[in-house]
Amino acid sequence: MKKIDKNKVYAFIGRAVVYTSLYVGAVAFTVFAFLQNTIY
């Protein structure tokens, strides 16, 4: 059984968190803009 490189694991998790945050932010912004246009 190979020892897992912690640096690689943390890098992978960090990247996943960043991409997820960007995706969620983009979706939230799109929904918010859509609602603003619909209300006014």
C-alpha contacts under 8 A as a table, 3 or more apart, distances in Angstrom:
res1	aa1	res2	aa2	distance
4	I	9	V	7.68
5	D	8	K	5.47
5	D	9	V	6.48
6	K	9	V	4.99
6	K	10	Y	6.11
7	N	10	Y	5.20
7	N	11	A	6.04
8	K	11	A	5.02
8	K	12	F	6.06
9	V	12	F	5.13
9	V	13	I	6.16
10	Y	13	I	5.07
10	Y	14	G	5.92
11	A	14	G	5.10
11	A	15	R	6.09
12	F	15	R	5.18
12	F	16	A	6.14
13	I	16	A	5.04
13	I	17	V	6.13
14	G	17	V	5.14
14	G	18	V	6.21
15	R	18	V	5.13
15	R	19	Y	6.18
16	A	19	Y	5.25
16	A	20	T	6.01
17	V	20	T	5.12
17	V	21	S	6.02
18	V	21	S	5.14
18	V	22	L	6.20
19	Y	22	L	5.12
19	Y	23	Y	6.11
20	T	23	Y	5.08
20	T	24	V	6.06
21	S	24	V	5.20
21	S	25	G	5.93
22	L	25	G	5.06
22	L	26	A	6.08
23	Y	26	A	5.17
23	Y	27	V	6.22
24	V	27	V	5.15
24	V	28	A	6.01
25	G	28	A	5.11
25	G	29	F	6.02
26	A	29	F	5.12
26	A	30	T	6.13
27	V	30	T	5.11
27	V	31	V	6.19
28	A	31	V	5.20
28	A	32	F	6.01
29	F	32	F	5.02
29	F	33	A	6.04
30	T	33	A	5.18
30	T	34	F	6.07
31	V	34	F	5.04
31	V	35	L	6.13
32	F	35	L	5.16
32	F	36	Q	6.17
33	A	36	Q	5.05
33	A	37	N	6.23
34	F	37	N	5.21
34	F	38	T	6.17
35	L	38	T	4.98
35	L	39	I	6.04
36	Q	39	I	5.30
36	Q	40	Y	6.24
37	N	40	Y	5.51
